[in-house]
Amino acid sequence: MLSRLFGKKTRVKRDHDRVWKTETLKLNGIMAHAAWLDKQATRVMMVTHFRQTYRALESLFHSRGIPYTPLISALDATRLLDPTTLQPGRVTLMHADLLPTHHIRQVVERRECGFEVHLIVAEHHPLPSEDDRIMEFACALPCTVRLCYHESLDGALLKRFGGEQVGKLMSALHTPDTEAITHASIDKAIRAAQEKLAKQIETNRAGDTADQWLQNNTPRG
């Protein structure tokens, strides 16, 4: 599917989304995910769509003493097109606005990397096109990328679009409240919710949170 979307063979391995019951459980799950990868000396990138999520993760990195590298400029993020700049065992944290997705198809052929990069996305954007920007970046990297999205039932997207369906599936599978659920049907439900919303939205005004973004871009009708 990815090769059909982006018109070329891709080395991106898309894991099923990890959906948590609450935002707090999601953030804790993301940190546990990152900490486990750190112990494997894995190269890890972590991306957020919204500033509040970025600040919450920064606070958790500090409070738990987990080493990370914050990216503060688009120039810093452009250097990620050469993944050898990533430090093993140290998370690189960035906001999606910094990702160098424009014109990256024109990037010259680079030396292949002999390692895998894990790309953790801390949330879905209500618009599928914004998630696709992250995928486009991942597809441009000259190495294998394992991509995983985290989401929560009480997050703005699922709370308003499709959360009830996902919640029923969690109950049917008897998933403990403190664990994430992963299933192909959830991935499809989230994408369907995004595409439904995209047909109703005419603007893309920024917001600090997904809730604020939805308030700033009220669907017509």
Steps between C-alpha positions, in 0.01 A plus 500: 500500500781742585664451161168581332465813710848635440582353162819311588628199683517578871697360790245629752348234726175633641408343832137494607396805704522471877173635640479573873194562713613846619748769398699449822534127434603582144780735607626245752484231230699716259770557761516127577526430127785751464679376814491141377642603161770705674618189683542330164722791385246561225483826306167657590311802368187624677258736326202697632238693304402733784707721731327389818594139431858608430519685832347207689758260358785740572384518860495119524848472349630743761318347797607145413858585408474352150752659261352666193591754234239771426499642148420870488547596135412374153873492421560259788220278371635504144817336626285200594491405132842359590402264787865443595468831687264328746658382825425139598322480833389862492154613386476789253182697577344735247180672394356387166516856362880465485506186289665561161225352284495767230694404186664203670427286197778697333757400762798340330563131546673446832714223639280230646500472880554160652267554795133549585345823628191495720261789439248543783211738425333617820159570345301504181409833342130546421597549134641193321721722285696606808568137590599441138772767535663286768473194280656690211795593719539140617497375142779744408743361759774274358441227756231272635251695713259342748209740544252486787216739594362531851146626565251513787126450525457832680709687244321756284491288184360177643284677756310668218549260211507121533596462866186309591575235238858461623384489863261215421783307336720551807221365719440204268868409513503538880796738484612615850453872553874554543594333171483621142296324238636435151291372213481555124133596525591784738750638250228497235245661734735785586585565136130492409426755774777727370379477141143570605613808689720618211192519277339740748802724567598793280779648715808389691545763771759410762410401855704409807292187548286280279190632681606856428574410139150360460350814657703715258391293202134433566353263238243669282142388522 
